[in-house]
């Protein structure tokens, strides 16, 4: 095989993986240090190693290692940004440019992980290994499809307008599902609808072959399962206002014996039944780059944290509307990156190795999804009241009844407020605001879905090298 025709896979996804996410140290490998795919996909064991490599790529700060998630909270009204990274500061002030290295790396590293998923999906069925069971073979492919779908979903939400703008007809992102074969192609952006259709297809295709659970808690919460696919479909349909399906798939998670609402808020990083899908981090395998969720979300008392993302005054006000909210008690004060005394979340306490897991999907979200979908479809209803009361009881708040809200809109507003408080600092707020036609910032009413710069610019580097992206820059950049 000539070098130019080799399909290079970083050691990250190769046979050097010895634990679930133990390969992040190899992320800086040069192509000369990589392994041809023919040498990777040789057995069931090496196929599993390649799959674990996809999860490991997704640990990176630019993917599920906190940067897109903090952006989703501080572009909206949950967090301020007082960090020192110029590219992140520019996103905070809506002044990012297509030349931004932060934006460019988020785009590139998402596609790097997607490339790994594509290889698993395409190459695993071809592996010649009589000991490689059909069940495991199909499951690995299904997990590759799940990871591809969640990666594309996040990338789309960052770089494209939500479905509510022109009903999904706006430009999406380039979709590539084939493994790289040595020939460079330049896919177009397509539409948001086209990207959603691919995400939906991958998830629906994956569900029959995904495991229901795993005996090891880290694997049960850290690998793709049927429940994780049901939950991501619920989120997708919620974002698309397909209320019946959003409610249906949320219920599939809630009815599963593998998930249960936690009784208190000690579940973070615990791999409990509250977790549906979390990227797993450990002391020896942190997100990478000396960063992590705690790096941004903890105060500067330690040199290991930046104090970059404290509560906004608006979020504190939302919590203070009802006294003794236990979710607000899970916070404390400390010095922000600008040296002011500010309030910070305690969801991510590890400022040593940043080993806190990335909580991408929790059962709490399914309560919120189903409640919102049922109200949007049927108006005020008893089941939505009961779903929300389960969350409010846990938070130590007064329960609602069927007469609490005079109108459907008032109930939806209240659900969104509960959603804000339940999921703050987990990367949901920006899309929740945009999909409901609200302004990202109280002091900037023009920052709504469809407006310039509420989405990130397509990196100039990508436009320069791809003929298909010429003239495809997002408006305002």
Buried (B, 14 or more C-beta within 10 A) or exposed (E): EEEEEBBBBBBBBBBBBEEBBBBBBBBEBEEEEBBBBEEBBBBBEBBBBBBBBBBBBBBBBBBBBBBBBBBBBBBBBBBBBBBEBEBBBBBBEBEBEBEBEBBBBBBEBBBBBBBBBBBBBBBBBEBEBEEBEEEBBBBBBBBBBBBBBBBBBBBBBBBBBBBBBEEBEBBBBBBBBEBBEEEEEEBBBBBBBBBBBBBBEBBEBBBEBBBEBBEEBBBBBBBBBBBBBBBBBBBBBBBBBBBEBBBBBBBBBBEBEBBEBBEEBEBBBBBBBBBBBBBBBBEEBBBBBEBBBBBBBBBBEBEBBBBBBBBBEBBBEBBEEBEEBEBBEBBEEBBBBBEEEBBBBBBBBBBEBBBBBBBBBBBBBBBBBBBBBBBBBBBBBEBBBBBBBBBBEBBBBEEBEEEBBEEBEEBBBBBBEBBBBBBBBBBBBBBBBBBBEBBBBEEEEEBBBBBEBBBBBBBBBBBEEBEBBEEBBBEEB
